[in-house]
Amino acid sequence: MPHTIKQSWAEPYKIKMVEPVFITTREEREQALQQAGYNTFLLRSEDVYIDLLTDSGTSAMSDRQWAGLMLGDEAYAGSRNFYHLEEAVRKYYGYRYLVPTHQGRGAEHIISQILIKKGDVIPGNMYFTTTRLHQELAGGKFVDVIIDEAHDPESTYPFKGDVDLDKLQQVIDMYGAERIPYVAIATTVNMAGGQPISLANLRQVRELTARYGIKIIHDMTRVAENAFMIQQKEEGYAAKSVAEITREICDLTDGATMSAKKDAMVNIGGFLALNDADLYDEARNMVVIYEGLHTYGGMAGRDMEALAIGIAESLQDDHIRARVGQVHYLGNKLHEYGVPIVKPVGTHGVFIDARAFLPHLSQDVFPAQALAAELYLDSGVRTMERGVVSAGRNRETGEHNYPKLELVRLTIPRRVYTQAHMDVVAESVASVLAERDRIKGLKMVYEPKYLRFFQARFEPL
Ligand SMILES: *Cc1c(COP(=O)(O)O)cnc(C)c1O
């Protein structure tokens, strides 16, 4: 059969319930954007037509998950849903101990406070905003040991989430293993454009760290998507299921933080998972202070039930093929329109290279922020800046961090939008591209101290 025929996948579900969205006029959007300080995080969702701000907590739950909500056991202690969740984490991810948290950053907070001492260094395959901040607040310093290809939006290397083992060795030689409590490994790497790490590389990281007695803490927020890319692209994995590959990834690490709002398709929730009994004891002790009792950790019983079901669904091959397939559909469409995007297309979103899109703007006028604002004005599509605003300031010098990647992220919620929505988005980006010369930058007029991208305000230049 010629391989151009039968290329299409379709969603492995049909729609049972719909939620209306509203199409606004350009005047309405201008007003809304101005009120939001040109920050898409500050827009009201009702003013948004297609919401690609994030895939976090925005996915559609299945009928099984909704049914699970009705089975919520809201006992303060020992809820049956906690035990279901614990069972799912053990069965699918293989981690022995579970500490539920209200979301991913709750788990990051606990593991950082337990493992990091002042002056410690945490190497990682690129940073994530909340992860790095919790490492810093615990007295640690993040060091990026991802391969150089990850910082190059033009590189088509399939595993841009890989660790550069020479860089990691250098960090160990420079600081000494006793100052490195763990290596932080993300599957997939959000800030690099949703790029996966290969199992071959992770295995090498495991060997190197084992030699020095250094732990690996796994940011497993999108592990299913990473496992799918391994199945598709890494030699020797084509015949393995996403669930099997996921298990293989987790088995190479010592513990994990999870934002269940992504892969696992719940609106809120997360957890810390550990294999070491002593660490678990400490974490269980600490969760009571910051999140809640160790059998709910900030989640309702019903939410834990929906999460236990969502974990199983997230690892089904049909599901993940359609999920990543939709992201790639949008990516290919933008590429055909000549839009500069990070290649290869990631698993949870398409990242526009704002430097290449707006070559006339310097990073000091926040090109990605300006482009996100412009896309909203054009069509009511909401996207997110991932560039100099997200990178924040250097803690020592107070200067902006100037990341190499200045990106606008179009993140696709799971099971929410159709191919027609993707077409509308692609056409809008293409029409903004045609008029890019008139886009001017922004100036920041309000800057919060922490994670400034969430609440900063801007004015057009
Ligand atoms: C979202 C996310 C987090 C933080 O999780 P929250 O649930 O938003 O607190 C951590 N790491 C990665 C890679 C993420 O995408």
The ligand as an SDF file (V2000), in Angstrom:
LIG
                    3D

 15 15  0  0  0  0  0  0  0  0999 V2000
    3.3410   21.9390   35.3730 C   0  0  0  0  0  0  0  0  0  0  0  0
    4.6860   21.4280   35.6680 C   0  0  0  0  0  0  0  0  0  0  0  0
    5.2000   21.4080   36.9690 C   0  0  0  0  0  0  0  0  0  0  0  0
    4.4660   22.0090   38.1510 C   0  0  0  0  0  0  0  0  0  0  0  0
    3.2820   21.4070   38.3890 O   0  0  0  0  0  0  0  0  0  0  0  0
    1.9790   22.1910   38.9380 P   0  0  0  0  0  0  0  0  0  0  0  0
    0.9540   21.1130   39.0080 O   0  0  0  0  0  0  0  0  0  0  0  0
    1.6600   23.2580   37.9530 O   0  0  0  0  0  0  0  0  0  0  0  0
    2.3150   22.7360   40.2760 O   0  0  0  0  0  0  0  0  0  0  0  0
    6.4470   20.8540   37.1430 C   0  0  0  0  0  0  0  0  0  0  0  0
    7.1730   20.3850   36.1170 N   0  0  0  0  0  0  0  0  0  0  0  0
    6.7140   20.4000   34.8540 C   0  0  0  0  0  0  0  0  0  0  0  0
    7.5540   19.8640   33.7480 C   0  0  0  0  0  0  0  0  0  0  0  0
    5.4700   20.9320   34.5790 C   0  0  0  0  0  0  0  0  0  0  0  0
    5.0370   20.9860   33.3150 O   0  0  0  0  0  0  0  0  0  0  0  0
  1  2  1  0
  2  3  1  0
  2 14  2  0
  3  4  1  0
  3 10  2  0
  4  5  1  0
  5  6  1  0
  6  7  2  0
  6  8  1  0
  6  9  1  0
 10 11  1  0
 11 12  2  0
 12 13  1  0
 12 14  1  0
 14 15  1  0
M  END
$$$$
